[in-house]
Amino acid sequence: MLLASDGTLGEEIHLTNEASKGATGGRVIPMTTAQAIVNQFQVWYKIFGLVGCSSHAGRRTFITNTARKISTVGGSLKDIQMLAGHSSLQTTQRYIDENKDAKRKVVDLV
């Protein structure tokens, strides 16, 4: 559904009827660039009056919040690394914000 006939990443996603829950020959969804997504976030932030926000800030927030919750579902930082698409766990760790209150609480548990 994602690859062109030569095996490279295509410019469209081709969904079959089964994947699109349709009976009209499927659907074709154009692919977008990372920059198009960044631009869309900028539009949304402006509409909602959010100053100083960026798509990267949202990524940082997602990774930090996921890191704080991953152990509750049996996951690890390696899982977050895969979700973020980082080749190095060190890169993922740079996105995770410190939580001083949590550090105090975990030391109290020990």
TORKOL-4160 file (C-alpha; in steps of 0.2 Angstrom, whole numbers, padded with zeros to 4 digits, m for minus):
110
<pt num="1" X="0000" Y="0000" Z="0000"/>
<pt num="2" X="0015" Y="0012" Z="0003"/>
<pt num="3" X="0027" Y="0006" Z="m0010"/>
<pt num="4" X="0028" Y="0011" Z="m0029"/>
<pt num="5" X="0030" Y="m0003" Z="m0042"/>
<pt num="6" X="0049" Y="m0001" Z="m0041"/>
<pt num="7" X="0049" Y="m0004" Z="m0022"/>
<pt num="8" X="0053" Y="0014" Z="m0017"/>
<pt num="9" X="0041" Y="0023" Z="m0005"/>
<pt num="10" X="0027" Y="0030" Z="m0016"/>
<pt num="11" X="0019" Y="0047" Z="m0016"/>
<pt num="12" X="0002" Y="0040" Z="m0011"/>
<pt num="13" X="m0006" Y="0026" Z="0000"/>
<pt num="14" X="m0017" Y="0014" Z="m0009"/>
<pt num="15" X="m0030" Y="0006" Z="0002"/>
<pt num="16" X="m0040" Y="m0009" Z="m0004"/>
<pt num="17" X="m0059" Y="m0010" Z="m0001"/>
<pt num="18" X="m0055" Y="m0021" Z="0014"/>
<pt num="19" X="m0043" Y="m0009" Z="0022"/>
<pt num="20" X="m0054" Y="0006" Z="0018"/>
<pt num="21" X="m0071" Y="m0002" Z="0023"/>
<pt num="22" X="m0078" Y="0003" Z="0006"/>
<pt num="23" X="m0085" Y="m0005" Z="m0010"/>
<pt num="24" X="m0079" Y="0008" Z="m0022"/>
<pt num="25" X="m0062" Y="0002" Z="m0027"/>
<pt num="26" X="m0053" Y="0008" Z="m0011"/>
<pt num="27" X="m0045" Y="0024" Z="m0008"/>
<pt num="28" X="m0029" Y="0034" Z="m0013"/>
<pt num="29" X="m0022" Y="0045" Z="0001"/>
<pt num="30" X="m0008" Y="0057" Z="m0004"/>
<pt num="31" X="0007" Y="0057" Z="0006"/>
<pt num="32" X="0013" Y="0073" Z="0015"/>
<pt num="33" X="0030" Y="0079" Z="0020"/>
<pt num="34" X="0036" Y="0082" Z="0038"/>
<pt num="35" X="0037" Y="0101" Z="0034"/>
<pt num="36" X="0019" Y="0101" Z="0029"/>
<pt num="37" X="0014" Y="0093" Z="0046"/>
<pt num="38" X="0025" Y="0107" Z="0055"/>
<pt num="39" X="0016" Y="0120" Z="0045"/>
<pt num="40" X="m0001" Y="0113" Z="0050"/>
<pt num="41" X="0004" Y="0113" Z="0068"/>
<pt num="42" X="0010" Y="0132" Z="0066"/>
<pt num="43" X="m0008" Y="0136" Z="0059"/>
<pt num="44" X="m0016" Y="0127" Z="0073"/>
<pt num="45" X="m0006" Y="0135" Z="0086"/>
<pt num="46" X="m0009" Y="0152" Z="0079"/>
<pt num="47" X="m0028" Y="0149" Z="0078"/>
<pt num="48" X="m0028" Y="0144" Z="0096"/>
<pt num="49" X="m0017" Y="0158" Z="0102"/>
<pt num="50" X="m0003" Y="0147" Z="0108"/>
<pt num="51" X="0013" Y="0157" Z="0108"/>
<pt num="52" X="0030" Y="0149" Z="0108"/>
<pt num="53" X="0023" Y="0132" Z="0103"/>
<pt num="54" X="0031" Y="0121" Z="0090"/>
<pt num="55" X="0028" Y="0103" Z="0083"/>
<pt num="56" X="0045" Y="0099" Z="0091"/>
<pt num="57" X="0038" Y="0105" Z="0108"/>
<pt num="58" X="0024" Y="0093" Z="0106"/>
<pt num="59" X="0035" Y="0079" Z="0102"/>
<pt num="60" X="0045" Y="0082" Z="0117"/>
<pt num="61" X="0030" Y="0082" Z="0128"/>
<pt num="62" X="0024" Y="0066" Z="0120"/>
<pt num="63" X="0040" Y="0057" Z="0123"/>
<pt num="64" X="0041" Y="0064" Z="0141"/>
<pt num="65" X="0023" Y="0059" Z="0146"/>
<pt num="66" X="0026" Y="0042" Z="0138"/>
<pt num="67" X="0042" Y="0039" Z="0147"/>
<pt num="68" X="0032" Y="0043" Z="0164"/>
<pt num="69" X="0019" Y="0030" Z="0160"/>
<pt num="70" X="0027" Y="0016" Z="0150"/>
<pt num="71" X="0031" Y="0005" Z="0165"/>
<pt num="72" X="0013" Y="0005" Z="0170"/>
<pt num="73" X="0009" Y="m0006" Z="0154"/>
<pt num="74" X="0025" Y="m0016" Z="0155"/>
<pt num="75" X="0035" Y="m0006" Z="0143"/>
<pt num="76" X="0052" Y="0001" Z="0143"/>
<pt num="77" X="0062" Y="0016" Z="0137"/>
<pt num="78" X="0067" Y="0005" Z="0122"/>
<pt num="79" X="0048" Y="0005" Z="0117"/>
<pt num="80" X="0048" Y="0024" Z="0118"/>
<pt num="81" X="0064" Y="0024" Z="0107"/>
<pt num="82" X="0055" Y="0014" Z="0094"/>
<pt num="83" X="0039" Y="0025" Z="0095"/>
<pt num="84" X="0050" Y="0041" Z="0092"/>
<pt num="85" X="0059" Y="0033" Z="0078"/>
<pt num="86" X="0076" Y="0036" Z="0086"/>
<pt num="87" X="0091" Y="0025" Z="0081"/>
<pt num="88" X="0099" Y="0028" Z="0098"/>
<pt num="89" X="0092" Y="0027" Z="0116"/>
<pt num="90" X="0103" Y="0042" Z="0120"/>
<pt num="91" X="0093" Y="0053" Z="0108"/>
<pt num="92" X="0077" Y="0048" Z="0116"/>
<pt num="93" X="0083" Y="0052" Z="0133"/>
<pt num="94" X="0087" Y="0069" Z="0128"/>
<pt num="95" X="0069" Y="0072" Z="0125"/>
<pt num="96" X="0063" Y="0067" Z="0142"/>
<pt num="97" X="0061" Y="0081" Z="0155"/>
<pt num="98" X="0067" Y="0079" Z="0173"/>
<pt num="99" X="0054" Y="0077" Z="0187"/>
<pt num="100" X="0061" Y="0082" Z="0204"/>
<pt num="101" X="0045" Y="0077" Z="0213"/>
<pt num="102" X="0046" Y="0059" Z="0206"/>
<pt num="103" X="0064" Y="0058" Z="0210"/>
<pt num="104" X="0060" Y="0062" Z="0229"/>
<pt num="105" X="0045" Y="0050" Z="0229"/>
<pt num="106" X="0055" Y="0035" Z="0222"/>
<pt num="107" X="0069" Y="0038" Z="0234"/>
<pt num="108" X="0056" Y="0038" Z="0248"/>
<pt num="109" X="0050" Y="0021" Z="0242"/>
<pt num="110" X="0068" Y="0013" Z="0244"/>
